[in-house]
Amino acid sequence: MTVEPSLWQRSRQAAYREIAAVAMGLFLDQGFEQTTIDQIAAAAGISRRSFFRYFGTKEDIVLGDLAQQGLLVQEALEAVPLSVGPWEAIRSALGAVDALAVEEGVTLRIARMMYETPSLRARSIEKHLHWQALLVPNIRRRLGVDDAVPDPTADAIVASAIACLDVAGETWLREGGRADLADLYDHTVAGLKASFA
């Protein structure tokens, strides 16, 4: 049975989205590092203290969706039959949650900010490690690896898939958003797999 979120939860989620939207507008207009928490709070009509009830850092505003998306990828991966191989299952899960989709114009600006801001890059790596922890158990089951066995194969596959996603994103950014992100990911994975064939 699905439990509907309470009024308080819905209000909190709405406030979270509104603050994030205000902050992203400021980041894209004046730059991530040039935007202060005080500016975000003032523009959103909240106190600095209230800001920290929703976000731990400025980086969390940009990367919060990335953490949530990891849970969605995990859920999508669990829905893929275990008979499907690990690489194909991860690709299916990424496609199911639109992780390889882009919103014209906006995604390019956000990607540029992400890849050009050292603090965002560092936090992005943390989020990807979180993704890895979420996805590895499923890939171990696909490989038939017992949990008691110290086999790093699933970890390596998931880490490589996430690295391919990151490389595809960087390439897409260098190409000015003109290439297809999903095609770049597929090409990166194919190249990686071919190098070990």
N, CA and C atoms as an extended XYZ file, in Angstrom:
591
Properties=species:S:1:pos:R:3:atomname:S:1:resname:S:1:resid:I:1 pbc="F F F"
N         0.837       -1.186        0.000 N   MET     1
C         0.000        0.000        0.000 CA  MET     1
C         0.882        1.251        0.000 C   MET     1
N         0.598        2.182       -0.892 N   THR     2
C         1.366        3.417       -0.980 CA  THR     2
C         0.861        4.427        0.040 C   THR     2
N         1.789        4.985        0.826 N   VAL     3
C         1.426        5.988        1.825 CA  VAL     3
C         1.613        7.369        1.218 C   VAL     3
N         0.551        8.140        1.207 N   GLU     4
C         0.619        9.495        0.660 CA  GLU     4
C         1.404       10.405        1.607 C   GLU     4
N         2.239       11.305        1.048 N   PRO     5
C         2.970       12.232        1.922 CA  PRO     5
C         2.007       13.152        2.674 C   PRO     5
N         2.389       13.498        3.887 N   SER     6
C         1.553       14.379        4.701 CA  SER     6
C         1.592       15.800        4.150 C   SER     6
N         0.694       16.633        4.642 N   LEU     7
C         0.670       18.038        4.239 CA  LEU     7
C         2.011       18.691        4.557 C   LEU     7
N         2.576       18.377        5.731 N   TRP     8
C         3.863       18.941        6.119 CA  TRP     8
C         4.950       18.523        5.134 C   TRP     8
N         4.949       17.244        4.738 N   GLN     9
C         5.958       16.749        3.789 CA  GLN     9
C         5.804       17.408        2.426 C   GLN     9
N         4.541       17.567        1.991 N   ARG    10
C         4.312       18.210        0.686 CA  ARG    10
C         4.744       19.670        0.726 C   ARG    10
N         4.479       20.338        1.839 N   SER    11
C         4.885       21.746        1.981 CA  SER    11
C         6.398       21.859        1.981 C   SER    11
N         7.053       20.950        2.671 N   ARG    12
C         8.517       20.960        2.727 CA  ARG    12
C         9.110       20.707        1.344 C   ARG    12
N         8.550       19.751        0.613 N   GLN    13
C         9.042       19.447       -0.725 CA  GLN    13
C         8.856       20.638       -1.659 C   GLN    13
N         7.716       21.322       -1.534 N   ALA    14
C         7.458       22.502       -2.369 CA  ALA    14
C         8.453       23.613       -2.051 C   ALA    14
N         8.710       23.827       -0.751 N   ALA    15
C         9.679       24.853       -0.349 CA  ALA    15
C        11.070       24.497       -0.846 C   ALA    15
N        11.427       23.226       -0.732 N   TYR    16
C        12.733       22.744       -1.205 CA  TYR    16
C        12.907       23.058       -2.698 C   TYR    16
N        11.878       22.696       -3.478 N   ARG    17
C        11.953       22.932       -4.926 CA  ARG    17
C        12.031       24.421       -5.245 C   ARG    17
N        11.281       25.236       -4.513 N   GLU    18
C        11.281       26.677       -4.772 CA  GLU    18
C        12.633       27.297       -4.447 C   GLU    18
N        13.205       26.939       -3.315 N   ILE    19
C        14.523       27.475       -2.943 CA  ILE    19
C        15.568       27.024       -3.969 C   ILE    19
N        15.514       25.757       -4.360 N   ALA    20
C        16.471       25.230       -5.337 CA  ALA    20
C        16.341       25.969       -6.669 C   ALA    20
N        15.114       26.247       -7.096 N   ALA    21
C        14.905       26.954       -8.362 CA  ALA    21
C        15.456       28.379       -8.295 C   ALA    21
N        15.215       29.058       -7.179 N   VAL    22
C        15.747       30.419       -6.996 CA  VAL    22
C        17.269       30.383       -7.032 C   VAL    22
N        17.854       29.432       -6.307 N   ALA    23
C        19.313       29.322       -6.248 CA  ALA    23
C        19.904       29.010       -7.618 C   ALA    23
N        19.294       28.076       -8.343 N   MET    24
C        19.823       27.726       -9.667 CA  MET    24
C        19.780       28.930      -10.604 C   MET    24
N        18.722       29.724      -10.494 N   GLY    25
C        18.650       30.949      -11.307 CA  GLY    25
C        19.812       31.883      -11.002 C   GLY    25
N        20.122       32.046       -9.719 N   LEU    26
C        21.256       32.891       -9.330 CA  LEU    26
C        22.581       32.296       -9.793 C   LEU    26
N        22.741       30.987       -9.628 N   PHE    27
C        23.980       30.335      -10.059 CA  PHE    27
C        24.215       30.540      -11.549 C   PHE    27
N        23.160       30.351      -12.338 N   LEU    28
C        23.304       30.458      -13.787 CA  LEU    28
C        23.490       31.901      -14.233 C   LEU    28
N        22.937       32.849      -13.488 N   ASP    29
C        23.067       34.268      -13.843 CA  ASP    29
C        24.409       34.851      -13.446 C   ASP    29
N        24.869       34.520      -12.234 N   GLN    30
C        26.068       35.205      -11.746 CA  GLN    30
C        27.225       34.272      -11.390 C   GLN    30
N        27.031       32.968      -11.537 N   GLY    31
C        28.096       32.016      -11.258 CA  GLY    31
C        27.906       31.361       -9.903 C   GLY    31
N        28.321       30.097       -9.807 N   PHE    32
C        28.137       29.349       -8.573 CA  PHE    32
C        28.956       29.940       -7.434 C   PHE    32
N        30.239       30.147       -7.684 N   GLU    33
C        31.126       30.620       -6.617 CA  GLU    33
C        30.835       32.063       -6.222 C   GLU    33
N        30.259       32.835       -7.138 N   GLN    34
C        29.953       34.234       -6.849 CA  GLN    34
C        28.646       34.395       -6.066 C   GLN    34
N        27.861       33.348       -6.019 N   THR    35
C        26.565       33.401       -5.325 CA  THR    35
C        26.731       32.954       -3.880 C   THR    35
N        26.267       33.769       -2.952 N   THR    36
C        26.387       33.427       -1.528 CA  THR    36
C        25.081       32.829       -1.004 C   THR    36
N        25.198       32.146        0.108 N   ILE    37
C        24.010       31.590        0.760 CA  ILE    37
C        23.078       32.718        1.195 C   ILE    37
N        23.658       33.827        1.655 N   ASP    38
C        22.834       34.967        2.060 CA  ASP    38
C        22.020       35.501        0.878 C   ASP    38
N        22.617       35.539       -0.307 N   GLN    39
C        21.888       35.998       -1.497 CA  GLN    39
C        20.745       35.050       -1.826 C   GLN    39
N        21.014       33.758       -1.727 N   ILE    40
C        19.968       32.762       -2.009 CA  ILE    40
C        18.822       32.919       -1.016 C   ILE    40
N        19.164       33.024        0.266 N   ALA    41
C        18.138       33.164        1.300 CA  ALA    41
C        17.295       34.409        1.072 C   ALA    41
N        17.963       35.535        0.759 N   ALA    42
C        17.238       36.790        0.535 CA  ALA    42
C        16.312       36.674       -0.675 C   ALA    42
N        16.827       36.094       -1.769 N   ALA    43
C        16.024       35.966       -2.987 CA  ALA    43
C        14.845       35.019       -2.790 C   ALA    43
N        15.021       34.012       -1.926 N   ALA    44
C        13.948       33.046       -1.666 CA  ALA    44
C        13.000       33.517       -0.566 C   ALA    44
N        13.352       34.623        0.097 N   GLY    45
C        12.502       35.149        1.158 CA  GLY    45
C        12.539       34.326        2.433 C   GLY    45
N        13.715       33.752        2.725 N   ILE    46
C        13.866       32.952        3.943 CA  ILE    46
C        15.100       33.435        4.700 C   ILE    46
N        15.252       32.983        5.931 N   SER    47
C        16.447       33.327        6.702 CA  SER    47
C        17.578       32.369        6.341 C   SER    47
N        18.790       32.764        6.693 N   ARG    48
C        19.952       31.893        6.490 CA  ARG    48
C        19.758       30.579        7.257 C   ARG    48
N        19.214       30.694        8.461 N   ARG    49
C        18.976       29.507        9.273 CA  ARG    49
C        17.988       28.562        8.584 C   ARG    49
N        16.943       29.142        7.991 N   SER    50
C        15.962       28.317        7.275 CA  SER    50
C        16.598       27.613        6.089 C   SER    50
N        17.535       28.295        5.418 N   PHE    51
C        18.239       27.674        4.284 CA  PHE    51
C        18.857       26.349        4.724 C   PHE    51
N        19.504       26.359        5.892 N   PHE    52
C        20.203       25.167        6.353 CA  PHE    52
C        19.262       24.074        6.856 C   PHE    52
N        17.986       24.374        6.962 N   ARG    53
C        17.023       23.316        7.266 CA  ARG    53
C        16.765       22.451        6.031 C   ARG    53
N        17.029       23.022        4.860 N   TYR    54
C        16.770       22.321        3.607 CA  TYR    54
C        18.047       21.808        2.933 C   TYR    54
N        19.135       22.557        3.070 N   PHE    55
C        20.374       22.211        2.384 CA  PHE    55
C        21.558       22.338        3.337 C   PHE    55
N        22.464       21.374        3.260 N   GLY    56
C        23.660       21.446        4.086 CA  GLY    56
C        24.692       22.412        3.532 C   GLY    56
N        24.760       22.472        2.189 N   THR    57
C        25.736       23.328        1.504 CA  THR    57
C        25.123       23.848        0.213 C   THR    57
N        25.799       24.808       -0.408 N   LYS    58
C        25.365       25.274       -1.732 CA  LYS    58
C        25.429       24.127       -2.738 C   LYS    58
N        26.461       23.295       -2.606 N   GLU    59
C        26.637       22.190       -3.549 CA  GLU    59
C        25.437       21.253       -3.551 C   GLU    59
N        24.813       21.099       -2.389 N   ASP    60
C        23.650       20.198       -2.284 CA  ASP    60
C        22.477       20.680       -3.137 C   ASP    60
N        22.414       21.979       -3.396 N   ILE    61
C        21.334       22.501       -4.238 CA  ILE    61
C        21.471       21.952       -5.645 C   ILE    61
N        22.697       21.945       -6.149 N   VAL    62
C        22.948       21.486       -7.516 CA  VAL    62
C        22.915       19.965       -7.591 C   VAL    62
N        23.437       19.306       -6.562 N   LEU    63
C        23.636       17.860       -6.623 CA  LEU    63
C        22.579       17.047       -5.890 C   LEU    63
N        21.633       17.718       -5.246 N   GLY    64
C        20.593       16.988       -4.523 CA  GLY    64
C        19.827       16.049       -5.419 C   GLY    64
N        19.500       16.492       -6.624 N   ASP    65
C        18.776       15.646       -7.566 CA  ASP    65
C        19.607       14.442       -7.982 C   ASP    65
N        20.925       14.631       -8.012 N   LEU    66
C        21.805       13.539       -8.401 CA  LEU    66
C        21.713       12.390       -7.401 C   LEU    66
N        21.639       12.729       -6.121 N   ALA    67
C        21.499       11.692       -5.090 CA  ALA    67
C        20.148       10.993       -5.223 C   ALA    67
N        19.089       11.777       -5.421 N   GLN    68
C        17.749       11.214       -5.595 CA  GLN    68
C        17.694       10.357       -6.851 C   GLN    68
N        18.385       10.802       -7.895 N   GLN    69
C        18.389       10.048       -9.144 CA  GLN    69
C        19.049        8.684       -8.947 C   GLN    69
N        20.031        8.618       -8.054 N   GLY    70
C        20.661        7.338       -7.761 CA  GLY    70
C        19.661        6.330       -7.226 C   GLY    70
N        18.754        6.790       -6.366 N   LEU    71
C        17.708        5.905       -5.847 CA  LEU    71
C        16.763        5.449       -6.954 C   LEU    71
N        16.484        6.355       -7.892 N   LEU    72
C        15.618        6.003       -9.019 CA  LEU    72
C        16.299        4.987       -9.933 C   LEU    72
N        17.613        5.165      -10.157 N   VAL    73
C        18.360        4.205      -10.974 CA  VAL    73
C        18.354        2.842      -10.283 C   VAL    73
N        18.544        2.835       -8.969 N   GLN    74
C        18.518        1.583       -8.217 CA  GLN    74
C        17.172        0.886       -8.385 C   GLN    74
N        16.099        1.649       -8.250 N   GLU    75
C        14.754        1.086       -8.392 CA  GLU    75
C        14.539        0.531       -9.793 C   GLU    75
N        15.000        1.285      -10.804 N   ALA    76
C        14.856        0.834      -12.192 CA  ALA    76
C        15.696       -0.418      -12.445 C   ALA    76
N        16.884       -0.470      -11.852 N   LEU    77
C        17.754       -1.635      -12.015 CA  LEU    77
C        17.110       -2.879      -11.401 C   LEU    77
N        16.473       -2.711      -10.262 N   GLU    78
C        15.800       -3.847       -9.613 CA  GLU    78
C        14.667       -4.392      -10.482 C   GLU    78
N        14.102       -3.536      -11.334 N   ALA    79
C        12.986       -3.960      -12.190 CA  ALA    79
C        13.457       -4.712      -13.438 C   ALA    79
N        14.753       -4.647      -13.734 N   VAL    80
C        15.290       -5.345      -14.908 CA  VAL    80
C        15.508       -6.812      -14.532 C   VAL    80
N        14.986       -7.750      -15.330 N   PRO    81
C        15.150       -9.179      -14.995 CA  PRO    81
C        16.621       -9.547      -14.778 C   PRO    81
N        16.868      -10.426      -13.812 N   LEU    82
C        18.242      -10.828      -13.494 CA  LEU    82
C        18.910      -11.588      -14.632 C   LEU    82
N        18.116      -12.031      -15.604 N   SER    83
C        18.695      -12.730      -16.757 CA  SER    83
C        19.437      -11.765      -17.688 C   SER    83
N        19.180      -10.462      -17.541 N   VAL    84
C        19.855       -9.446      -18.364 CA  VAL    84
C        21.247       -9.204      -17.785 C   VAL    84
N        22.245       -9.125      -18.661 N   GLY    85
C        23.620       -8.922      -18.226 CA  GLY    85
C        23.814       -7.603      -17.501 C   GLY    85
N        24.905       -7.464      -16.728 N   PRO    86
C        25.108       -6.267      -15.911 CA  PRO    86
C        25.191       -4.959      -16.696 C   PRO    86
N        25.973       -4.941      -17.763 N   TRP    87
C        26.109       -3.696      -18.537 CA  TRP    87
C        24.781       -3.290      -19.164 C   TRP    87
N        24.096       -4.273      -19.731 N   GLU    88
C        22.814       -3.995      -20.386 CA  GLU    88
C        21.769       -3.563      -19.355 C   GLU    88
N        21.808       -4.161      -18.179 N   ALA    89
C        20.849       -3.815      -17.123 CA  ALA    89
C        21.077       -2.378      -16.640 C   ALA    89
N        22.332       -2.008      -16.458 N   ILE    90
C        22.627       -0.631      -16.032 CA  ILE    90
C        22.177        0.356      -17.106 C   ILE    90
N        22.441        0.023      -18.367 N   ARG    91
C        22.021        0.919      -19.472 CA  ARG    91
C        20.505        1.060      -19.486 C   ARG    91
N        19.803       -0.035      -19.280 N   SER    92
C        18.343       -0.002      -19.254 CA  SER    92
C        17.845        0.871      -18.108 C   SER    92
N        18.476        0.736      -16.944 N   ALA    93
C        18.064        1.520      -15.770 CA  ALA    93
C        18.317        3.008      -16.000 C   ALA    93
N        19.462        3.352      -16.568 N   LEU    94
C        19.761        4.766      -16.843 CA  LEU    94
C        18.741        5.353      -17.816 C   LEU    94
N        18.376        4.568      -18.821 N   GLY    95
C        17.384        5.037      -19.793 CA  GLY    95
C        16.006        5.178      -19.174 C   GLY    95
N        15.679        4.285      -18.257 N   ALA    96
C        14.351        4.297      -17.642 CA  ALA    96
C        14.102        5.542      -16.811 C   ALA    96
N        15.160        6.118      -16.241 N   VAL    97
C        14.984        7.310      -15.393 CA  VAL    97
C        15.461        8.588      -16.092 C   VAL    97
N        15.659        8.501      -17.398 N   ASP    98
C        16.078        9.669      -18.202 CA  ASP    98
C        17.410       10.258      -17.745 C   ASP    98
N        18.305        9.414      -17.197 N   ALA    99
C        19.618        9.896      -16.761 CA  ALA    99
C        20.479       10.301      -17.947 C   ALA    99
N        20.090        9.848      -19.151 N   LEU   100
C        20.848       10.181      -20.352 CA  LEU   100
C        20.115       11.202      -21.213 C   LEU   100
N        19.053       11.786      -20.658 N   ALA   101
C        18.280       12.794      -21.386 CA  ALA   101
C        18.780       14.189      -21.009 C   ALA   101
N        18.579       15.141      -21.896 N   VAL   102
C        18.990       16.515      -21.623 CA  VAL   102
C        17.849       17.471      -21.936 C   VAL   102
N        17.825       18.570      -21.212 N   GLU   103
C        16.867       19.635      -21.474 CA  GLU   103
C        17.620       20.727      -22.211 C   GLU   103
N        17.257       20.955      -23.445 N   GLU   104
C        18.028       21.852      -24.305 CA  GLU   104
C        18.272       23.207      -23.649 C   GLU   104
N        19.504       23.647      -23.713 N   GLY   105
C        19.876       24.948      -23.171 CA  GLY   105
C        20.216       24.896      -21.698 C   GLY   105
N        19.269       24.481      -20.875 N   VAL   106
C        19.457       24.491      -19.424 CA  VAL   106
C        20.501       23.459      -18.995 C   VAL   106
N        20.404       22.243      -19.514 N   THR   107
C        21.327       21.183      -19.111 CA  THR   107
C        22.759       21.557      -19.436 C   THR   107
N        22.977       22.187      -20.581 N   LEU   108
C        24.328       22.597      -20.979 CA  LEU   108
C        24.904       23.596      -19.984 C   LEU   108
N        24.111       24.561      -19.571 N   ARG   109
C        24.593       25.568      -18.616 CA  ARG   109
C        24.888       24.951      -17.257 C   ARG   109
N        24.031       24.046      -16.829 N   ILE   110
C        24.254       23.374      -15.542 CA  ILE   110
C        25.494       22.478      -15.625 C   ILE   110
N        25.641       21.759      -16.742 N   ALA   111
C        26.809       20.878      -16.917 CA  ALA   111
C        28.095       21.689      -16.908 C   ALA   111
N        28.088       22.823      -17.581 N   ARG   112
C        29.288       23.673      -17.604 CA  ARG   112
C        29.644       24.115      -16.187 C   ARG   112
N        28.649       24.519      -15.433 N   MET   113
C        28.874       24.932      -14.054 CA  MET   113
C        29.414       23.761      -13.229 C   MET   113
N        28.848       22.573      -13.423 N   MET   114
C        29.277       21.390      -12.676 CA  MET   114
C        30.731       21.039      -12.960 C   MET   114
N        31.079       20.980      -14.242 N   TYR   115
C        32.417       20.530      -14.606 CA  TYR   115
C        33.489       21.593      -14.382 C   TYR   115
N        33.089       22.865      -14.297 N   GLU   116
C        34.077       23.938      -14.146 CA  GLU   116
C        34.237       24.417      -12.706 C   GLU   116
N        33.440       23.877      -11.771 N   THR   117
C        33.519       24.303      -10.376 CA  THR   117
C        34.111       23.167       -9.541 C   THR   117
N        35.339       23.350       -9.027 N   PRO   118
C        36.008       22.264       -8.298 CA  PRO   118
C        35.182       21.683       -7.146 C   PRO   118
N        34.510       22.529       -6.368 N   SER   119
C        33.747       22.000       -5.224 CA  SER   119
C        32.568       21.145       -5.693 C   SER   119
N        31.973       21.508       -6.828 N   LEU   120
C        30.873       20.708       -7.367 CA  LEU   120
C        31.390       19.379       -7.916 C   LEU   120
N        32.559       19.409       -8.553 N   ARG   121
C        33.147       18.179       -9.079 CA  ARG   121
C        33.428       17.207       -7.934 C   ARG   121
N        33.991       17.751       -6.836 N   ALA   122
C        34.321       16.901       -5.694 CA  ALA   122
C        33.061       16.270       -5.093 C   ALA   122
N        32.016       17.072       -4.913 N   ARG   123
C        30.773       16.538       -4.345 CA  ARG   123
C        30.097       15.571       -5.315 C   ARG   123
N        30.261       15.818       -6.609 N   SER   124
C        29.698       14.921       -7.613 CA  SER   124
C        30.308       13.533       -7.489 C   SER   124
N        31.613       13.484       -7.227 N   ILE   125
C        32.281       12.193       -7.041 CA  ILE   125
C        31.719       11.478       -5.819 C   ILE   125
N        31.444       12.223       -4.754 N   GLU   126
C        30.825       11.628       -3.560 CA  GLU   126
C        29.466       11.018       -3.901 C   GLU   126
N        28.672       11.743       -4.681 N   LYS   127
C        27.342       11.250       -5.057 CA  LYS   127
C        27.466        9.989       -5.907 C   LYS   127
N        28.478        9.950       -6.784 N   HIS   128
C        28.664        8.775       -7.623 CA  HIS   128
C        29.072        7.562       -6.796 C   HIS   128
N        29.845        7.788       -5.749 N   LEU   129
C        30.181        6.687       -4.838 CA  LEU   129
C        28.918        6.169       -4.145 C   LEU   129
N        28.002        7.092       -3.853 N   HIS   130
C        26.712        6.696       -3.274 CA  HIS   130
C        25.944        5.829       -4.273 C   HIS   130
N        25.934        6.235       -5.548 N   TRP   131
C        25.291        5.442       -6.589 CA  TRP   131
C        25.887        4.044       -6.612 C   TRP   131
N        27.215        3.983       -6.534 N   GLN   132
C        27.890        2.688       -6.599 CA  GLN   132
C        27.410        1.769       -5.475 C   GLN   132
N        27.332        2.310       -4.274 N   ALA   133
C        26.870        1.506       -3.143 CA  ALA   133
C        25.437        1.003       -3.367 C   ALA   133
N        24.612        1.813       -4.034 N   LEU   134
C        23.222        1.431       -4.289 CA  LEU   134
C        23.110        0.341       -5.349 C   LEU   134
N        23.964        0.385       -6.364 N   LEU   135
C        23.805       -0.497       -7.529 CA  LEU   135
C        24.581       -1.806       -7.434 C   LEU   135
N        25.670       -1.819       -6.692 N   VAL   136
C        26.532       -3.009       -6.647 CA  VAL   136
C        25.795       -4.273       -6.181 C   VAL   136
N        24.953       -4.212       -5.136 N   PRO   137
C        24.290       -5.463       -4.708 CA  PRO   137
C        23.504       -6.141       -5.828 C   PRO   137
N        22.818       -5.360       -6.647 N   ASN   138
C        22.049       -5.935       -7.747 CA  ASN   138
C        22.984       -6.581       -8.769 C   ASN   138
N        24.075       -5.914       -9.081 N   ILE   139
C        25.010       -6.455      -10.075 CA  ILE   139
C        25.684       -7.717       -9.541 C   ILE   139
N        25.952       -7.775       -8.249 N   ARG   140
C        26.493       -9.010       -7.663 CA  ARG   140
C        25.509      -10.165       -7.857 C   ARG   140
N        24.229       -9.907       -7.654 N   ARG   141
C        23.225      -10.956       -7.866 CA  ARG   141
C        23.203      -11.386       -9.330 C   ARG   141
N        23.309      -10.439      -10.234 N   ARG   142
C        23.317      -10.766      -11.673 CA  ARG   142
C        24.500      -11.648      -12.041 C   ARG   142
N        25.619      -11.398      -11.376 N   LEU   143
C        26.825      -12.177      -11.654 CA  LEU   143
C        26.843      -13.501      -10.893 C   LEU   143
N        25.865      -13.689       -9.998 N   GLY   144
C        25.809      -14.913       -9.210 CA  GLY   144
C        26.890      -14.974       -8.148 C   GLY   144
N        27.319      -13.801       -7.671 N   VAL   145
C        28.375      -13.736       -6.669 CA  VAL   145
C        27.752      -13.759       -5.273 C   VAL   145
N        28.183      -14.684       -4.465 N   ASP   146
C        27.703      -14.787       -3.089 CA  ASP   146
C        28.203      -13.585       -2.286 C   ASP   146
N        27.343      -13.061       -1.418 N   ASP   147
C        27.718      -11.896       -0.617 CA  ASP   147
C        28.933      -12.151        0.265 C   ASP   147
N        29.173      -13.394        0.605 N   ALA   148
C        30.299      -13.720        1.479 CA  ALA   148
C        31.628      -13.772        0.719 C   ALA   148
N        31.547      -13.764       -0.615 N   VAL   149
C        32.760      -13.871       -1.433 CA  VAL   149
C        33.314      -12.469       -1.729 C   VAL   149
N        34.601      -12.233       -1.452 N   PRO   150
C        35.192      -10.906       -1.698 CA  PRO   150
C        35.562      -10.712       -3.170 C   PRO   150
N        34.563      -10.712       -4.032 N   ASP   151
C        34.782      -10.556       -5.479 CA  ASP   151
C        34.483       -9.110       -5.866 C   ASP   151
N        35.480       -8.361       -6.383 N   PRO   152
C        35.278       -6.943       -6.712 CA  PRO   152
C        34.705       -6.692       -8.103 C   PRO   152
N        34.317       -7.730       -8.824 N   THR   153
C        33.877       -7.566      -10.211 CA  THR   153
C        32.676       -6.621      -10.333 C   THR   153
N        31.672       -6.815       -9.495 N   ALA   154
C        30.475       -5.959       -9.564 CA  ALA   154
C        30.837       -4.505       -9.281 C   ALA   154
N        31.688       -4.290       -8.292 N   ASP   155
C        32.130       -2.922       -7.977 CA  ASP   155
C        32.814       -2.287       -9.179 C   ASP   155
N        33.666       -3.076       -9.837 N   ALA   156
C        34.398       -2.555      -10.996 CA  ALA   156
C        33.454       -2.218      -12.144 C   ALA   156
N        32.456       -3.053      -12.375 N   ILE   157
C        31.504       -2.804      -13.458 CA  ILE   157
C        30.705       -1.526      -13.183 C   ILE   157
N        30.179       -1.399      -11.978 N   VAL   158
C        29.370       -0.223      -11.635 CA  VAL   158
C        30.226        1.043      -11.672 C   VAL   158
N        31.424        0.990      -11.086 N   ALA   159
C        32.312        2.156      -11.104 CA  ALA   159
C        32.651        2.555      -12.533 C   ALA   159
N        32.879        1.561      -13.390 N   SER   160
C        33.202        1.837      -14.794 CA  SER   160
C        32.015        2.451      -15.529 C   SER   160
N        30.815        1.930      -15.255 N   ALA   161
C        29.612        2.475      -15.897 CA  ALA   161
C        29.396        3.927      -15.496 C   ALA   161
N        29.614        4.232      -14.214 N   ILE   162
C        29.456        5.605      -13.735 CA  ILE   162
C        30.536        6.505      -14.346 C   ILE   162
N        31.761        5.976      -14.449 N   ALA   163
C        32.843        6.745      -15.083 CA  ALA   163
C        32.513        7.015      -16.552 C   ALA   163
N        31.930        6.034      -17.232 N   CYS   164
C        31.529        6.225      -18.636 CA  CYS   164
C        30.468        7.320      -18.745 C   CYS   164
N        29.553        7.347      -17.784 N   LEU   165
C        28.523        8.385      -17.767 CA  LEU   165
C        29.157        9.762      -17.596 C   LEU   165
N        30.146        9.849      -16.718 N   ASP   166
C        30.836       11.110      -16.466 CA  ASP   166
C        31.624       11.551      -17.696 C   ASP   166
N        32.338       10.620      -18.311 N   VAL   167
C        33.122       10.932      -19.518 CA  VAL   167
C        32.196       11.360      -20.658 C   VAL   167
N        31.073       10.673      -20.798 N   ALA   168
C        30.106       11.052      -21.842 CA  ALA   168
C        29.604       12.467      -21.599 C   ALA   168
N        29.342       12.807      -20.325 N   GLY   169
C        28.890       14.156      -19.989 CA  GLY   169
C        29.926       15.212      -20.314 C   GLY   169
N        31.187       14.930      -20.001 N   GLU   170
C        32.258       15.884      -20.316 CA  GLU   170
C        32.407       16.060      -21.817 C   GLU   170
N        32.329       14.959      -22.559 N   THR   171
C        32.431       15.032      -24.022 CA  THR   171
C        31.264       15.819      -24.593 C   THR   171
N        30.082       15.550      -24.077 N   TRP   172
C        28.877       16.271      -24.518 CA  TRP   172
C        29.042       17.769      -24.286 C   TRP   172
N        29.621       18.137      -23.150 N   LEU   173
C        29.847       19.550      -22.845 CA  LEU   173
C        30.856       20.158      -23.814 C   LEU   173
N        31.968       19.441      -24.065 N   ARG   174
C        32.985       19.950      -25.002 CA  ARG   174
C        32.414       20.147      -26.399 C   ARG   174
N        31.446       19.307      -26.752 N   GLU   175
C        30.811       19.408      -28.075 CA  GLU   175
C        29.695       20.462      -28.093 C   GLU   175
N        29.578       21.208      -27.018 N   GLY   176
C        28.573       22.262      -26.950 CA  GLY   176
C        27.149       21.749      -26.886 C   GLY   176
N        26.975       20.515      -26.414 N   GLY   177
C        25.639       19.947      -26.301 CA  GLY   177
C        25.038       19.507      -27.618 C   GLY   177
N        25.855       19.445      -28.659 N   ARG   178
C        25.316       19.094      -29.986 CA  ARG   178
C        25.193       17.588      -30.180 C   ARG   178
N        26.022       16.813      -29.483 N   ALA   179
C        25.963       15.358      -29.621 CA  ALA   179
C        24.832       14.802      -28.757 C   ALA   179
N        24.498       13.558      -28.995 N   ASP   180
C        23.470       12.888      -28.202 CA  ASP   180
C        24.146       12.228      -27.003 C   ASP   180
N        23.737       12.598      -25.795 N   LEU   181
C        24.384       12.094      -24.584 CA  LEU   181
C        24.282       10.574      -24.480 C   LEU   181
N        23.131       10.029      -24.810 N   ALA   182
C        22.952        8.575      -24.739 CA  ALA   182
C        23.893        7.867      -25.713 C   ALA   182
N        24.043        8.409      -26.916 N   ASP   183
C        24.964        7.818      -27.895 CA  ASP   183
C        26.404        7.887      -27.393 C   ASP   183
N        26.754        9.014      -26.773 N   LEU   184
C        28.112        9.156      -26.241 CA  LEU   184
C        28.372        8.135      -25.139 C   LEU   184
N        27.386        7.928      -24.281 N   TYR   185
C        27.530        6.928      -23.219 CA  TYR   185
C        27.720        5.541      -23.828 C   TYR   185
N        26.862        5.191      -24.792 N   ASP   186
C        26.949        3.876      -25.423 CA  ASP   186
C        28.303        3.689      -26.102 C   ASP   186
N        28.781        4.738      -26.761 N   HIS   187
C        30.080        4.671      -27.453 CA  HIS   187
C        31.215        4.479      -26.442 C   HIS   187
N        31.131        5.190      -25.319 N   THR   188
C        32.156        5.087      -24.280 CA  THR   188
C        32.193        3.683      -23.691 C   THR   188
N        31.015        3.140      -23.391 N   VAL   189
C        30.933        1.780      -22.843 CA  VAL   189
C        31.469        0.767      -23.848 C   VAL   189
N        31.060        0.914      -25.111 N   ALA   190
C        31.503       -0.026      -26.151 CA  ALA   190
C        33.023        0.008      -26.287 C   ALA   190
N        33.599        1.202      -26.245 N   GLY   191
C        35.049        1.327      -26.340 CA  GLY   191
C        35.754        0.673      -25.173 C   GLY   191
N        35.206        0.859      -23.986 N   LEU   192
C        35.786        0.270      -22.774 CA  LEU   192
C        35.738       -1.265      -22.858 C   LEU   192
N        34.560       -1.782      -23.219 N   LYS   193
C        34.411       -3.228      -23.293 CA  LYS   193
C        35.304       -3.839      -24.383 C   LYS   193
N        35.440       -3.124      -25.509 N   ALA   194
C        36.269       -3.615      -26.611 CA  ALA   194
C        37.745       -3.684      -26.210 C   ALA   194
N        38.162       -2.771      -25.336 N   SER   195
C        39.568       -2.740      -24.932 CA  SER   195
C        39.951       -3.959      -24.094 C   SER   195
N        38.934       -4.641      -23.531 N   PHE   196
C        39.201       -5.821      -22.717 CA  PHE   196
C        38.843       -7.117      -23.437 C   PHE   196
N        38.359       -6.972      -24.672 N   ALA   197
C        37.937       -8.165      -25.417 CA  ALA   197
C        39.149       -8.982      -25.886 C   ALA   197
